[in-house]
C-alpha cells in the first residue's frame, strides 16, 4: 500500500459493482480488513479515524472488477487478507478459501472439513461474520438441501454471485429456491452483457 503516514492508519474506499456498492478498508501493515456490502444487515460504515483514499486499493479494485466481468476466478492481491475473528471463525474462513470457483459446499461440509462435524450452526454463524465476502467466498456455502440460505449482502446478491461463477444459469434457482426475479437489476444487466461478449 502507498505510504500515508502511520502504517497503522486505516484507509477506506468505495467500489461500485453489479451487486451494489462495496466498502473496502485496510491498512499497510495489517492488510485488507473489510469488504462490506453497503446494504443489508451487515453493512459497515467507515469509522471516524479512517481516511478515505483509493490509492491503497488499486490492485484490489482491479481484481474485483475482473471478477465481476467473469475474467478472474482467484484473487492474489498485493495486500494480505487480514480478517479479524476468533480461532474458530478463522478456521471456517480458511476452509471457505479452499472452495473452488464455480463450486459450492454445504455448512455440514465445512463443519466436517474443520473437524467439527456437529458444529454446523456455529459454522453458519462464522460464515455470516465473514468480514471479506466475495474474496473469502462465503457465497459458495449453501444449505444441505441445495437452498440458498443466509448471506450478509442478501440472498439476491448471493444468487447473482453464483450466477457469475456459473453455478447457476441466469434466472434459474437452486433446488427449492424461489425465482431470482428480485436479484438486483444491475447484476442481471452485467451478467447479460458478459454473456453477449463471450
N, C-alpha and C positions, 0 to 999 in steps of 0.2 A: 504494500500500500504506500501511497505517497506520504511524505512526512508533513504533518500538520501539527506541530507542537509535540506534546507528550505522546509517547507510544501508547499510553493507556486511554487516550481520548477516543470516545466512541463517535463514529460518524454514521450518517444515515442518508439514504436517498430513496426516491420512489421510482418504480418501474411500471409502466402501463403494459399490460399483457392481454391476450384474448380472453382470459378468465377474470380480469379485473386488475386493479392496482395492487402492487406488492410494495411493502416497506422492506428495505434491506438495511441491516445495521451490523456494525462490527468495528474492530479496532486493529491497529498494526500488529500488536503482539499476540492478541488472543485469536484473531481471525474473524470469520463470519459467524455472528451470534444469532441473528434472527432473519427469517424471511416470513413476513406476516401479511396475510390477506387483509385488505382494508375494509372488508365487510364480513359479516358473520360473527359468531360468538367469540372467536379467537383473535379478533382484530387488536393490534397493538399500536399504541401511539408513541412517537418519539419522547424520550424523557428530556427534562428541561436542560440538562447539561450536555446533551448530544449536539453535535454540529452537523449541519447539512452540507454534503459535498458529493458530487457524482464521481469524482476522480478515483477514490479508493475502490470503487466497484465496477470499473470499466470492464474488466475481464468477466466478472460475474454476470453483468447485464448482457454482454455479448453472447455468452454461452446460453443464458436463459432464452434470449431471443432466438438463437439457433434451435433450441429445444422446441419452442412453440412453432417454429417453421417446419418441424419434422426433420431437421438436419443434424440433430445431435441426440445420441442415446445414452451418453455418460457425461459426467462433469469432472473436470480436472482444473479447478480454479487455482489461481496463484495465491489465493487465501486459503489457509487451512479451515476446516469445519470445526467450529467450537461451540456446539450446543451445551448448555448448562442443564444438568439434571442429576438425579440420584444414580447410584451404580446400577440399579435395576433398569431405570429408564434408558441409560446409556447402552446397556446390553441389548435392549429391544431396538434402539435406533441403529446399533451396529448390525443387527440381523436384517433390518429393513434395507440397509445399503447393499445387501447381498441378493436382493430380489432383482432379477434381470429386467431390463426394459422390455415392455410388452408381455410381461407375465404377472400373475397375481398369486398371493398366498392367503390363507385364512389366518385368523387370530390364533387358532389352535396350532397351525403350522409353526407360527413364530414362537409360541409358548414351548413347543417341543424343541425347536431349534436352539433355544437358550437353556434347555434342560429344566424347564419349569412347566411341565405338561399341564398341571392343574391351575396354572395362573392365567387362564385365558382372559378373565375380566381385567386383571391387572395389566396385561399386555394391551388390552383395548384402551385403558386409561393412559398408559405410556405413549401409545400411538397418538392419542388425542393431544398429548402435551408436547409433541414434537415441535421444536422451535424453527426447524428448517424444512418445511414441506416442499415438495417437488424434488429438491436435491436429495433429501433423506425421504425416500418415496413411500410415505405412509398411505398415499392414494392407491397403492398396489395391494393393500390388505383389505379383504372383503369378508363377509360372513361365510360361515361354513356351508350355508345353503346356496351360496352364489349371489346373495343380495348385496347391494351397496349399503353399508351401514357406517354411520359416524364419520364426519370429516369437518375439520375446523373451518374450511372455506365454503362448506355447504355441499350437499350431495350432487347438485347440478355441476359444480366445479370438478368434483371427483370423477363424475361420469365423463366430462369433457376431457380431462387429462387422460383417462383410459382410452378415449376415442383417438386422441393424438397419438398414443402409443400403439394403436391398432388392436388393442384388446377387445374393443367393441367397434362394430361398424357404426358410422354416424347415424344417430336416430334409432339404434337398436339397443334395447335394455338388457341388462344381465338377467339371469334366471329369476323370475318372480319380482322383477323391478318394474315400477311404473315407467311409462314412456318418458324420455328425457325432454319433453317439449318445453320444460321450464329452464333448460340449460341456457346460460347467458347467450344472447343473440350474437354478441361479438365473437364468442368462441365458435359458434356454428358457422359464422361467415368466414373465420380464419381457417377452419377445417375444410370448408368448401373450396376456398382459394388454393389451399395446399393440394387438394385432390386434382384441381384443374391444371396445376403447374407440374404435376408429376409426368 
